[in-house]
Amino acid sequence: HQLIIMKLAIATLLVGSAAAFSPAASTKHSTALNVNELELGAVAPLGVYDPLGWLDGEPENFERRRAVERKHGRIAMAAVVGNVVHNNHIVFDGYISPSNNLKFSDIPTGIDGLFSVPTAGLAQIIAFLGFVELAWLPASQYDGDYGV
């Protein structure tokens, strides 16, 4: 009686291990996004998430807000890449400020790096970002295709 139970247990284990190596049935999955352009911002099952009521009060500004959010998301992604590169000590050769004898490699990582850049350098960075904000990536271009 015990021999039959032992053989049955071994047979069950063999069948189970053989099933692990059999090909799985493939099913087709669609990767297309199911987006209704008439209800942008809708999240199932809650619907449109607008806690401040801006869509009701200012529906004409919705497209601009969405374009600005898209643009700032792209800028944030570029900033993260820059942070990762700098934290891995990948820097330019040469001086960031020859008059202060300050090399790019002397700038520390993290928030301390911001305070190591001379004031004139910070002013140049802010002026360049303002130029990019107004000229290169205008918020009035709602389709998000900036040609980059």
C-alpha positions in Angstrom: 0.0 0.0 0.0 2.8 2.5 0.9 4.7 1.5 -2.3 1.6 2.5 -4.5 1.3 5.9 -2.7 5.0 6.5 -3.1 4.9 5.7 -6.8 1.8 7.9 -7.2 3.6 10.8 -5.5 6.7 10.4 -7.7 4.5 10.2 -10.9 2.7 13.4 -9.8 6.0 15.2 -9.3 7.2 14.1 -12.7 4.1 15.2 -14.5 4.2 18.6 -12.6 7.8 19.2 -13.6 7.2 18.2 -17.2 4.3 20.7 -17.3 6.8 23.5 -16.3 8.7 23.1 -19.5 5.7 22.9 -21.9 5.0 26.0 -24.0 2.5 28.4 -22.6 -0.5 29.4 -24.7 0.1 32.8 -26.2 -2.6 35.4 -26.2 -2.6 38.5 -28.2 -2.4 41.7 -26.2 -2.9 45.2 -27.6 -0.5 47.9 -26.6 -2.6 50.7 -28.1 -3.7 53.3 -25.6 -7.5 53.5 -25.0 -7.8 57.3 -24.9 -11.0 59.2 -25.5 -9.9 62.6 -26.7 -13.2 64.1 -25.6 -12.5 63.3 -22.0 -8.8 64.2 -21.5 -7.8 63.9 -17.9 -10.4 61.3 -17.2 -9.2 58.6 -14.8 -11.4 55.5 -14.4 -13.5 54.9 -12.3 -13.4 58.5 -10.8 -13.8 60.4 -14.1 -12.2 63.8 -14.6 -9.9 64.7 -11.7 -10.2 68.5 -11.3 -10.2 69.3 -7.6 -9.9 73.1 -8.1 -12.7 73.2 -10.7 -10.5 74.9 -13.4 -12.2 73.0 -16.2 -15.6 74.5 -15.3 -14.3 78.0 -14.7 -11.6 78.3 -17.3 -12.0 75.5 -19.9 -10.1 77.5 -22.5 -6.9 77.3 -20.5 -6.9 73.5 -20.2 -4.9 73.0 -23.4 -2.3 75.5 -22.3 -1.9 74.0 -18.8 -1.5 70.5 -20.4 1.2 71.9 -22.8 3.0 73.6 -19.9 2.9 70.4 -17.9 4.3 68.4 -20.8 7.1 70.9 -21.4 8.1 71.1 -17.7 8.0 67.3 -17.5 10.5 67.1 -20.3 12.7 69.8 -18.6 12.6 67.8 -15.4 13.7 64.6 -17.2 16.7 66.5 -18.7 17.5 67.8 -15.2 17.5 64.3 -13.7 19.8 63.1 -16.5 22.2 66.0 -15.7 22.1 65.2 -12.0 22.9 61.6 -12.6 25.8 62.5 -15.0 27.2 65.0 -12.5 26.9 62.7 -9.5 28.9 60.1 -11.5 31.7 62.7 -11.8 31.4 63.1 -15.5 32.4 66.7 -16.0 33.8 69.1 -18.6 37.5 69.7 -18.8 38.7 73.2 -18.1 37.5 76.0 -16.0 34.0 77.1 -15.2 35.4 80.4 -13.9 39.0 81.2 -14.9 39.0 84.4 -12.9 38.2 82.5 -9.7 40.5 79.6 -10.7 37.5 77.3 -10.4 37.4 74.1 -12.5 34.3 72.1 -13.5 35.8 69.2 -11.5 35.9 71.4 -8.4 32.1 71.7 -8.3 30.8 69.3 -5.6 27.7 67.1 -6.2 24.3 67.8 -4.7 23.0 71.1 -3.5 26.5 72.3 -2.5 27.3 72.5 -6.2 24.8 75.3 -6.6 26.5 77.4 -4.0 29.9 76.8 -5.6 29.0 78.4 -8.9 29.8 82.1 -9.0 27.0 84.6 -9.1 27.7 85.6 -12.7 27.5 82.0 -13.7 24.1 81.5 -12.0 22.9 84.7 -13.8 24.0 83.2 -17.1 22.2 80.0 -16.4 18.9 81.8 -15.4 19.1 84.0 -18.5 19.6 80.9 -20.8 16.7 79.1 -19.2 14.5 82.2 -19.7 15.5 82.3 -23.3 14.7 78.6 -23.7 11.4 79.1 -21.9 10.3 82.0 -24.1 11.9 81.3 -27.5 12.7 77.6 -28.0 9.9 75.8 -26.1 7.0 78.2 -26.2 4.0 77.3 -24.1 1.7 78.5 -26.9 2.7 75.4 -29.0 0.1 73.0 -27.7 1.0 69.9 -29.7 4.3 69.4 -27.8 6.3 68.9 -31.0 9.2 71.4 -30.5 11.3 69.8 -33.3 13.9 68.5 -30.8 
